[in-house]
Every structure is written in C-alpha cells, then in structure tokens.
Amino acid sequence: MEEKTIFEIIHNMDHFTNKLIIQWNKTFNEDLGVSHVLVLSHLKKNGKSRPSDIAKILGLTPPTLSYLSDKLVAKKLAIRVVDESDRRINYLEITDNGAEVLSRATMEGQKLRRALFQKLTEQDREKLAEIFEKLNREN
C-alpha cells in the first residue's frame, strides 16, 4: 500500500476519533474525560486495582493515572483502599456513584455511535466491523 494512502487512512481515523470524543464531551456533562471513564471501566470490570497496574493496562503514565485518580476520588466516583496486610500498598476502587456515572457515560457513547453509524448502510457497517476485527487480531 502506498505510504500516502496509509497516512490518509490514519489521518481520517484520528479525525473521526477526535470528532467522536469532542461530541461525547459535549453530551456527557460530568466534567470527566474519556480517560476517567476508561479508569472507571477498568475498576468496574476488574475490581479494586493498584494504580500502577491500571496505568500499565491502559497505557498511561503513573503521573497521569495519579491525576485521573485524584479527580475520581474528589468526585467520590472512586475511593483509595489500603491493603490490610501491607499498608504500603494502595488500591483504587469504584464507588456505587462511580458505577452509575460509568453506566451513563456508556449509554451516551452508545447513543452517539449509533447516530454516527446510521449514516452507513448495513453493508458498510458489516465491512467496517470486518476490517476492525482484522486489524485487532494478534499476529
């Protein structure tokens, strides 16, 4: 494939992703970004987790995760929990309020994606799903 064509595909994917994030931020009025929601999603799925583990899994730096955690804790969407057997170890855990906010964020994202993808024909959506599955396969 020509380098220019690859660049154009990447540029269009980035543009679409940025547009999606901007639109989601406009509709989801919780003063939280996508990264905050990713942390909440990780906590909901995996239970209490060490911040360093969350950072690795989500591809974030420890200082970035620290910043995100501080805001989630301040908004009472997550709490910090100290390990009973080793008080040096801290965990982050989602609260009921955090789970509720995550649920609303997920619903907003689904509504937004549904509206955007309705522009495509059924055949286009099937082909796009096939392409993403192919790109996501491990080599």
N, C-alpha and C positions, 0 to 999 in steps of 0.2 A: 504494500500500500504506500502511496506517495506520502512523504513527510508532511506536505501541506494539508492533505486530506485528514491525516491523523490530528494535526493541530486544530483544524476546523471542527472536528468531532469533539475534541477535548474542550475547545472554547465554547461550543454550543452546550455541552453537558454542564460546564461550570456556570454558564449564563442561566441555564434553566434552573439549576440547583439554587443559585443565589436568588433568583426571582421567587422561587418556592419559599425559601427561608424568609425573605422580606414580606411576602404576603402572609405567611404564617405568623410572623411577629406582629403584623397589623391586626390580625383577628384574635390572637391569644393575648389578652390583656392581663398578664400576671407579672410583668417586669422580670421575665425569665427568658433566657436564650435557649437555643436548641441544645447547647452543651449541658445546661442544667437539667433539661428533660432527659438527655441521654444518661446522666448520672442517676436520676430518679428511676429510670427504666432498669438500669443495671441493678440497683438496690431492690427493686420490686421482684425482679427475676431471680436474683442470687442471694437475697437476704443480706444481713449485715456483712460489710466488707471493709478490709483495710484500704485506706485511701491510696496507698502505693499500688495495690493490686488493681483498683479501679482505673488509676491513671494508665497503667500498662495496657490493660484490656481495651480502653477507649482511645489509646494513642495520644494521651495528654501528658504534659509535663507535670511533675509534682506541684510546682508553684501554681499552675493553672488549676489543678484539682483543689488545691487549698483555697484559692479564691472562690471557686464554684461552691465548695463545701461551706465556707463561711456564710455565703448568701443563703444557701438552702437551710442552714441551721438558724440563721437570723429570722428567716421567714417561717420557721417551725415546720418545714417540709421534711427535714431530716434531723436526727439527733446524733451526737457523738456518744459512743459507749466505750467504757474502759474494760479491757479484758480482766476478768476476775482473777485468773491465775498469774497473769503478768501485767501489772499496772502500767508498764511502758507501752503496751500495745493498745492502740485506739482503733475503733471501728466507726463506720458511718452506717446509720440505719434509717430507712424511710419511715415516716410517721403516717398515721391514717390520713392526715391532711395532705401529705405529700402524695399518697396513693390516689387521692381524689383529684388533685391537680394534674397528676400524670394521666389519669383517665380522661380528663377534659382536654389536655394537650393532644392526646392520641386521637380523640374524636375530631378535634379541629383539623389535625393533619389529614385524617381520612376524608373529611368533607372537602378540604382543599384539593387533595389529589384526585378525588372523584370528579370535581368540577373541571380540573385541568385536563384529565384524561378523557373526558367526554368529547373533547374536540377530535379525538381519534376514532377511526372506525374500529369495529370489533377485530377485523383482520390486522389493523395497525397495532392494536393492544396486544394481540396474541404474538405478533412478530417481535414487539418490544420486549415482552416477557421472555420470549425465547432468547433474545440477544442478551438480556441481563443474566439469565441463567447460565448461558455460555461464558460470559465474562466473569461470573462469580465462581465457576468451577475451579477447583485446585488443579494445578498442573503437575 
